[in-house]
Amino acid sequence: MSGKQSALNEVRLALAANTAAAYIDLRWAQAQLQILRDNEQIRARALKLTQQRLHYGLSSQLDVARAQNQLDDLQAQIPRVQTVVQHQLSLIAVYSGRTPESVDSLLLADARDIPAPAQRVPQTLPSEALLRRPEVRTAYAAVEQRAAEVGVSKAERYPKFKLNLADGLLASYLGLPTLTDNLFSGALSATSPIFNAGRISANIDASESRMRESQLDLRQTMLQALKEIEDNRSELVNGAVQVQRLGGALMHRTMRCVCRPSCTKGGVQLPRRARRAGGVFARR
């Protein structure tokens, strides 16, 4: 029963992990889609400004074509991200036992914040984390089952004793004459597997072979689980360091932007050639 329960827990854990991964991918795709739409508006305004600059002679037709190509390239990326969002929504619906059409009832169509990961690595020994994994428990239960089968196969080599008891009340109930009315009669029988020694030895060898196979499977499962535990721990540690460094870089960049007059005043500095051309047009 423990093996079946471990297998069931393994399936549940895999389903929960796949659902969580699909949810994170969904929020990531929705955030990416929102960024693309914001950039689309920015590039559309940039294209409009470039066209206005062309009208006043401050830009060339090449600048307008470049801005138009950038806008078209950005707009071409939006359908692909929308496909990813819809795929993740359908995947979550299937994992939760619903149809893809009913995914709107899950309130997942609106963009939300991406779930933040753990800020620190769990303080757990690899051996403790290994014993919590359902696949390891399932493999261990399989070894125990194979060991029990070996014991049953070896028990076939010993003689078997049977004690049969008969009740005389049955004859009295039928109304038949008997000498054992209201009494019990017993018989002891014994069987010895003399002529089945070859078959029993073959069964023992087969059971031991299956047990060794289960032991090898358990070893392979434990090694794979240890590898995944170490890989996940390394990703958590390196991810925390990466987030910390990116946060520091963003802070320094924000400070540099604040120190610039163009950033603090909200003005936009034009290139020197454009300013000079504007001065020429103004004088004219």
N, C-alpha and C positions, 0 to 999 in steps of 0.2 A: 504493500500500500504506500510506503514511503517513496518508492521509486516512481509510482504513478503520480503522487502528489508533487514530487520534484519536477517531473516532466510537465505537469500542468503549470507549475509556477514558472518554469522556463518559458513556456509559450506566453503566459501572461506578461512576463517581464519583457520579452521580445516585442510583444504588441505595444506595450506602454512606451518602450524606447523608440519604436518606429513612429508612433503617434507624436511623441515629443519632438523628434527630429523633423517630422513633416510640419509641425506647428512653427518651429523656429525658422525653417526654410520659407514658410509662408510669410511670416512677419518680415523676414529679410527681403524677400521678393517684393512685398508691398512697400517697404521703405525705399528699395531701389526704384520702383515705379514712381513713387512720389518725387524722388530726386530727379528722375528723368523728366517728369512733367514740369517741375520748377525750372530746370535747365531749358526746357522747350520754350517757356515764356521768356526767359532771359535772352535766349538766342533770337527769338522772334523780335524782341525789342531792339537787340543789337542789329538785326537785319534792317529794321525800320530806320534806325539812326544812320546806318551806313547808306541807305538810299537817300536820306535827307542830306547827308554830307556830299553825296554824289550830285545832288541837285544844286548845291552851292559851290561845287567845284573843289571840295576838300577831300574827296575820295575818287577812286577810279572804278571802272566797271569790273575790274578784277577783284577788288575788295567786296563788291556786292555779290559777285558769283561765289566767292569763297564763303561769305556769310550764309548764302543760300544753301551751299553744299553742306555746311556744318549743321544747319537746321534740318535738312533732309536726312542726313546721316543719323542725327539724334532721334528724329521721328521714326526712323526705320527700326530702332531698337525697342520702341515701346510695345509693339505687338508680341515680340518674343518674350518680354517680361510678363505681359498679361497672360500669355500661355502658361508660363511657369506658375503664376498665381492660381490660375484655374486648375492646373494639375495638382497642386498641393491641396487645394480645397476639396477636390474629388477624392484625393488620397485620404485625407482626414475623415471624410464622410464614410468611406469604405472601412477604415479602421474602427470607427465608432458604430458600425453596424447599420448605417443609414445609406440611402441612395444619394448619388451626387446631386440630384435635383433638390434635395432637402437640406443642402448645406447652408442655405441662407438663414435657416432657422437657428443655426449655431452661433450667429452674430460674429462671424469671422470675415465677412466680406469687407468690413471697414478696417482701415489700417490702424494698427496699434504699435506700441513700443516693442522693440525686440527684447525678449527676456534676458536679463542680465545673468551671466554665469556666476558661479561661486567665487568669492573674493579671495579665498585661501584654499589650499589643498587639504582635503580631509586627513586628519591624523589617524590613519588606520594602517596597521601592518599588512603587508602583502598576503601573509598567511591567513589573517582574519578575513580579508576581502575575498580570498580564494574560497574559503569555506562557505561564504554567503552566496556564491554563484550557483544557480539552479542546475546548470549543465554538469558541474562537478558532483553535486549530490545525486543526480540521475545516474551518472557513470558509477559512482560508488555503490548505489543501490543495485545496479546491474551486477557488480562483482559479488555482492552479498547473495544475490539470487543464484548466480552460477555456483557459488560455494555450497549453498544449500542443496543444489541439484547434484553436486558431486557426493555429498553425504548420503543422499537418497540412493544414488547408484551403488555406492559401497555397501549400503545396508542390504542390498539384494543378495549378497554373498552368504549371509547368515541364515540359519534355519528359521522358519516361521512356525509359530505355535498358535493354534486356534482352539477356543473353548466354546462349544455349542451347547446351549441350554434349551430344553424343551419343557413346556408346561402341560401338565395333564388336564388342566381345566378346559382346554380346547375339546378334548374327546368327550368330557362330561357335558359340555354345552351342546354337542351334536347328538347326545343320547346313545353313543356307542359304548359297548362294554370294553373296559380297559383295566389293566392292573395298576396303572399309574395315575388313577384319578386323584386330583388335588395334590399331586406330588410333582417334583421337578426331576428331570433326568438330564444328565450331562455327559458330554463326550469330549475328549481331548485328542486333537489331531496335530501332527507335526509334518512339515514338508521341508525337504532339503534340496537346494538347487544344484544337484550333482550333475545333471545333464545340461544345465544352462550356464555352465561356467564360462564358456567362450563368449556367449552373448552378453553376459554381465560384465566381463572384462572389457569388451568393446564399448559398452555403454559408459563404463568408468573412464576409459580413455577419451571418449568423445566429450564427456562432461568436463574433464580436466582441461581438454583443449579449448572448450568454450570459455572456461574460467580464465585461462591464460590470455585468451583474446580480449576478454573483458578487462583484465588487468592492464593490458597494453593500451586499450582504448581509454582507460582512466588516466594512465600516465600521459598519453597524448593530449587529452582534454585538460589536464592540469597544466601542462607546459603551454598550451595555447592560451589558457586563461591567465597565466602569469605574464605572458607576453602582452596581452591586451591590457592588463592592469598597469604594467610598467609604461606602456605607450600612452595610456590615458593620463597617468601621473605626470609624465614628461610633457605632454601637451598642456596640462593645466599649469605647470610651473612656467613653461616658456610663454604661454598665453598671458599669464599675469605680468611677466616681465615686459612683454610687448605692449600690453595696454598701458603700463606705467610709463614706458618711454614715449609712446605716442601721445599720452596726456601731457608729458613735459614739453614735447615738441610743439603741441598745439598751444600751450600756455606761452612759450617764447614767441611764437608767431603772432599771437594776439597782442602781446606787449609791443612788438615791433610795429604792428599796424596802428596801435594807439599812439605811438610816438610820432607817426608821420602826420604832417598837416593835412594831406589830402584825405586821410582816413578820419581824422577828428572833425574836420569841417564838412565832410560829406561831398567835397568837390571832386571833379574828374579832371585830371591833367591831360591835356592834349599833347601830341608829339610836337617837337619844335618846328618841324616842317609845316604842320597844320596851323600852328600859331602864327608862323611867318606868313603863310598864305592868307590866313584870315586878316592879318594886319594889312596886307597888300590890297585885298578886296575892300577893307574898311576905308583905306585912304582913297581908293578909287571912287 
